[in-house]
């Protein structure tokens, strides 16, 4: 087995968060540099016999704390729902991409040091870095290998192992290690790396570009409106947003950037010049960037609960502050009018994609901070209040189904299925994605919300027709998007209060 630079790193205890982060960065950077060089050598030495190929490995850094007391330090920050361990014991997690997560990691380290008056130990774990996860952005040297040569990769390098990339911690199904070590974070380093690579593939943008507030939609109309609005904002030197990034990492900077803003924007765009893709990716993402990463990312997740789960599974590793679904729905009440808004406060989960991870008996609660922000945003944008606001904004249960053509099921009135279940649940609207978005937010401790717009009323004979749909979309898309963006700006202003304790379990991990 070949030596690698990580062997020089002993485990070291730190009482300073910045120094601990620097150690994590040094360990990780040395490991991925070793793997990249090893892969390049492997590509260049195609004629070397298999028996002469040395094993090339590197390992993720870890951070560990040993807490001996249930009590918190006198300096503990009790306002937050994270940043502390639940009791005595040894807590540990592996870490990855410390440059991308630098601010996040340092914040978690600072809170642990503040809340527990202990030291943090940083060292080299025994979890190998898969060679695919060591590649730099747009670095695909393995593509130069022919099939026989590619088949020899496992003989030299560690490959992704599904055993280390599950969601057992987030789901509450993880096994405590024999030595009793407990997790510090919801995701292991391999699980994070897996999602970072999937995000590049699905969205066509770098994970570096994602902002802390996320809008999810399933209509290109919203994307078109967002692009036009964002590019117009980039012409305003007083705009708080400093850049706009599209698939292919195509960057539109705001006019009159300061040197610090320019440097940050280049970092967020990950130093890539940006090239518009020949075709849009499967779930394209667009990022309105702020210098504090408090901007807005809009992702077109497409249609269906499976897509909603896929995207939120991956965005979750970035630890966003909130995500909100902006979509269309079937209105289930005769009193609703096309174009009315529905603010979900409960969900009927007939989407089924999370049945294995989150049992149906688990309620998905509404989050007051999100609900208030969305309701206030609707009022501010529409300039309505009181009874007039209630006329266009209805709060209630949303049912989500995995059957887009549910209308074609045999229908015998309200006693039939699924109409009976919709009636019994008091559902006021039906869509395909909202319950998944909310349930995955609950599962991953990401504040969530849903604001839908009634686009048809199939139970009352008002189905979507081309002319009607065109008028509807033209009238409502701009307003709906404006409401969603304003709600996120309100949440940004709320600060620390956004992270609710109702999303935390009994024995919760310390990292946000």
N, C-alpha and C positions, 0 to 999 in steps of 0.2 A: 504494500500500500504506500502510495507516494505521500510525502510530507506536504503540509500546506501551511500558509502563514498563520492560521488560527491557533496553531500549537504554541505560539508564543504568548497567548492570552491566558493568564490565570484568572480565577474568579476573584473579584475585588469588591469590597463593600464601600458604598458611597453614602454620604449624608448630604450631597448636593445633586439636585436633579439634572442640572446642565452637564456636570461631569459624568453622571451615569449615562446620559444620552450620548455623549461623545464616545464613551466606551462601547456602547451598543453599535454606534455607527462604524467605529474602527473594526470591530469584529465582523460585522456584516459585510462591509466593503472589502475587507481582506478575503473573505470567503467567496464572494461572487467574482472578484477579480481572478482568483485561483481557478474557479470553474470555467470562466470565460476563456482564459488562456488554455486550460486543458482541452476544452472543446475545439478551440482553434487548432491546437496541435493534432487533435484527433482527425480533424478534417484534412489537414495538410499532410498527414502521415498515412495515406490510404494504403500504402504498400507494406506497412509494418505487420508482421504476423500477429495473430490474435494473442498467442501465448506471451508475447513481448510487450503487450499493452499494459501499462501500470494502472492501478485503480486510482481514480481522481475523485476526491470527496471534499465537501465542506459542510459546516453545520451552522444552524441558526444560533444567534445569541439568545440568552435567556435573562430574565430579571426575576429575582426571588426575594421574598421577605419572610422573616420569622417573627411572628407576633406572639408574645407571651402573655398578653393581657386582653381581657374582654373590653376593658375600659379604653376610651379614647384619650388622647393627649389633651392638655389644657388649651392648646392652641387649635384644636380641631374645628373644622368648618362644618357646622351642622346644617347649613342652608341647603347643601347639595344632597342629592340622592345617591351619589357615587363618590369614589375616592377613599373608601375605607373597606377593610375586610370585616367579615361578620363575627369573627371570634379568634381564639388562639389557634396557632398552628403554622404550618409552612405553606406559603402560597407562591405559585410560580407560573410563568407563561413564556412561550417563545415569541420572538419579535422578528419582523421583517420590514424591509423598505423604510428604514428610519429617516431617510431624507424626506420622503412623502409624508410620513407620520410624525415628523419632528415636533411640531407644536403639540399634537395630541399626546405623544409619549411624555414629553416634558411636563405637560399639565398633570397627567396621571401620577408621575413620579413625585411632583411637588405636593400633591394632595396626600399621597401615602406618607411621605415624610412628615408633613404637617400634622396629619390626623393621628399618627401612631408613635411619633418620636422614636423611630427605629432607623436602621440603615437598609439600603437596598443593595443586594449582591447581584452583580452582572458578570456573566461568564459565557462560555461556549457550551451549548446544549449537546445532547446526543441525538437530536433530530436532524437528519441530513437535509440539505437544500437540494431539491431536484434540479437537475441541470437546466431544464426548460425554464425554471423560475429565476435563473440567474441572468438570463439574457437581457440586454439593454433594450430600450424602446426601439422598435423597428429593426432589431438585430436577429436575423434568422439564418445563421450560418449552417444550422443543421439541415436546411433545405438543399444544401449543396451535396448531400450524401446520397448515394444510390441505395436502393432497398437492401442489398446484402450488408453494406456498411452500416446503414441505420439499424439493422437488426442486432449489431454488436454493441450498440450504445449501453444497454443494461449491464454489459460485462465490465464497463469502465466507469459509468456514472450512475448516480441514484436518479431514478425516474419518479414521477408523481405516484404516490401510494394513497389509494382511497381510504385506507384504514386510518390515516392521520388527517383527513380533510372532511370530516363529517360535522354535523351541528349538534353533537351530543351535549355539549356544555349549554348552548342556548336552549335546547329542548329539556334540560334537566335530567338527561339520561346518562351522563358520563359516570364512569367508574373512578373512584378515588384510587390513585396509584398505591401500590403495596406499602411504600414508605409513608403514606398518608399525605402526600403533597396535593394541595387543592388548587384549582385554577384561579388565576388573577384576571383573566379576560374571557370574553365570550368566544373568541376565535383563536385557534392556534395559528402560528405563522404559515404553515402549508395551506390551511383553509383560506387565509387572507390572500396569499399569493394566487391561489386558484381563481378566486373571484376577480382579482386585479387583471389577470389575463383574459378572463371571460368578458370583463367590461370593455377592454380594448376591442375585442372581437365583435361584440354585439353593438356597441354604440359608435364605433369609429372615432372615438376620442380617447385621449390619455386619462387614466385615473387622476393624474395631477390636476386636470381641468375641472373636476367635479367640485361643486360648491356645497355648503352646509345645509342649504334649503333646496328641496327637490319637488318639482311638479311632475306628475305622471299623467299622460293623456294617451288616448288611442285614436286620435284623429289628426291627419296631416294639416287640416285647417288651422289648428292651434299652433302647429310648428311654423307655418307660413306667417301667421300673425306675429308670433314671438320673434322670428328673424327680422321682419320688417321693423317692429318696434325697437328691438335691440340695436339694430344698425342706425336708426334715427337717433337713439340715445347717445351713441358714440360720437355724434357731431356736437354734443353739448359739453363744453369744457367744465361746467359745474356739476355734471352728473357724478353720483357717488360710485357708479360702476366704471371700471377702468378698461375693460376689454370684453369682447364677445368672441367665443370660440365655437366653430361648427365642425361637423365630421371631417376627418382628414387633418384635424388640428389646425384648420384655417382660422387665423387670428385677425380680428378687426380691432385695433386699439382705439381707445378714446382720444380725441384730440387734446393737445396740450398736457400730456402726461409729465409728471415730475420724474427725475431720474430714479427715485426709489420705486415709483409705480411701474416704470418701464422695466426695471430689473425684476420686480416681482412677477410681472406679466410674462416675461420671458421664461421665468422658472415654472410658472403654471402651465405654459404651453410646452414645457419640457424641452426647450431648445430646438424644436423641430420647425422647419420653415412652413410646413403646412401645404398640403396638396388636396384640392377637392377630389373626392373619390369618384371613380367611373360610375358607380351606382351607390345608392344609399345603403348603409348597413341595415341589419335586421331591425334594430331598435335604436334609431339614431338619437344622439344626445346633443344638446346645445347649452352653452354655459355663459351666463351673464356674470362676469367676474368682479368681485370686490377685493380690495387689498387685504382684508381680514378673512378672506374665504367665506364671508357671509353673503355671497351672491346667490343666484338662483340657477339651478340646472333643470332643464326641461327635457324629459325623455319620452319619446313615442314608443310605448310598450306594445303597440298593436292590439289585436283583439283576443280576449280570452283569459281565463284565470291562470293558465299555465304560463303564459308570457308574463303576467303580473308577478307570479311567484319567481320566475327565473330572474327578472331584473331586480326585484327587491332583495332576493337572496344575495345578489352580488353587491348592490349598492350598500347593503347593511354593514359590510366590513369597513367602509369609509367612515362609519359612525356619524351620519348626518344628524343635524339637530331636529329635522322634521321632514316628512314627506306627505304630500296632499295629492289626492286623485281628482283630476278635472275631467269629467267625461259626460256622456249622454246616457239617458235612461228612458225606460218605458214608464210613463205615469200610470199608476194603478187606481187612481181615484178620479171619479167623474168630474169633480170640482177643479181638477188641475187643468191648466192651459199650456199649450205648447210654448216653451220658452221659460216656464216657471223653474225656479231653483229648488233643489232638494238637498238639505243638510242632514247627512246620516247621523243618527245617534244610536243606532243598533243595526245588526246585520244578521240576516238569515243565510247561513253558509251552505248553499247548495252547489258550491264550486268544486269541492271534494279534493283539490290538489294538496291541501294541508292536513287531510284526515290522519295521515301517519304521524305528523310532527306535533299537531295541536288538536287534541280530542274535541269533538263537537260540544261536549258539555262545558267547555271553558268559555265563559262569556267574554266578549270583546267590548270593553267599556268605552264610552265616549270620553274624550279628554277635554276638560273644561277650557284649558288654554287655547286649544285648537278651535273648539266650537265658538268661543267668544270672538276670536280673531276673524273667523270666516263670516260670522253673522254681522260683525261690525263692518267688515269689508264690503259685504253686499249693501248694507245701509249707506255707506259712504259713497260707493260708486253709483248706485241707483238714485241717491238723494231721497229715499223713502224712509218712513218711520211709522211706528204704531201699526194700525190695522192695514195700511197700504203696504207696508213691508211684509206683513204676514200673508198678504194676498199673493205675493210672488215668491215668497220663501217659506217652504214648509219643512219643518223638522220632524223626522220620523225614521222608521225602520226601512232599510234597503235590503232587498233580497238579491243575492248574486247566484247565477246559475252557470253551469258548464255546458248547457244546451242552448245554443244560439237560436235554434228553431223550436223553442218550447211552444210557440203558438200553434204548431202543427200537431201537437198531441191531441188525442180525442178530448173534446170539451163538452162537458155536460153541466155547465153552470158552476156555481161556487162550491158545489160538493165534489168536484173533480179534482184530481191531482195534476199539476201543482197549484191550481187556483185555490184549493182548500187551504193549503199550507200558507200561501200568501195572505189569505184572509185571516187565518188564525193568528198569524204573526203580526197582524196590523201593518204589513208592509205597504208603503206608499209609492215605492218605485222598484224597478227591476233593472239590473245590469249584469255584467259578467266579471268585472274586475275588482269592485270596491271592497268586497269582503276579504278577498285575498290580500289586497294592499293593507287593510286594517289589521288582519290577523297576523301577517308577517311583521308589521310594525310592533304589535303586541309581543310577538315571539322574540324579536330581536331588540326590544327596548328602544324603539325609535318612535317618537311621537307621530301620530298619524291622523288623517282626517279625510273627509270626502265631501265634495260639493259637485252635484250633478245637475244637468239641465234636461228638462223633459223634452224629448224629441219626437215621441209618438205615444199613443194610447191604444194599444192593440185590443185591450179588453172592451174598449168602447168604440171600436170601429175606425179609429184614427190611426192608420198605418202609415209608414213612411212612403211618400210619393216624391218623384224627382223634383218637381216644381216647388212643392211645399218645403222639401228639405233644403233646396238652394236658398230660398228666402229666409228660412229659419237660421241656417248657418251664417248667412250674411249679417243678420241682425244681432245674433247672440254671441258669436265666437269672441269678438273683440272685447265685449263687456265681461264675459266669463273669465277670460284670461287676465284682464285687468284686476278683477276681484281676487283671483288666485295669487297674483303677484303682490297685491296690497296686503293680503292676509299674511304672507310670508314676511313682508316688511314689518308688520305689527309683531309677529313672533320674534323676529330679530331684535326688536326694541325691548321685548320682554326679558331677554337675557337669561339668567340662570333659572328663573322660575319655570321655564319651559319643560325641564326634565322632571317628570312627575314620578313620585314614589309608587304610584299605583302600577307602574310597569316593572317594578323590582320584586323579586321573589324573596322567600325567607332567608336563604343562604346565597346571597347574590355575589357575583364577582365584583371586584373593586373598580375595574376600568369602566368608564362611561360607555 
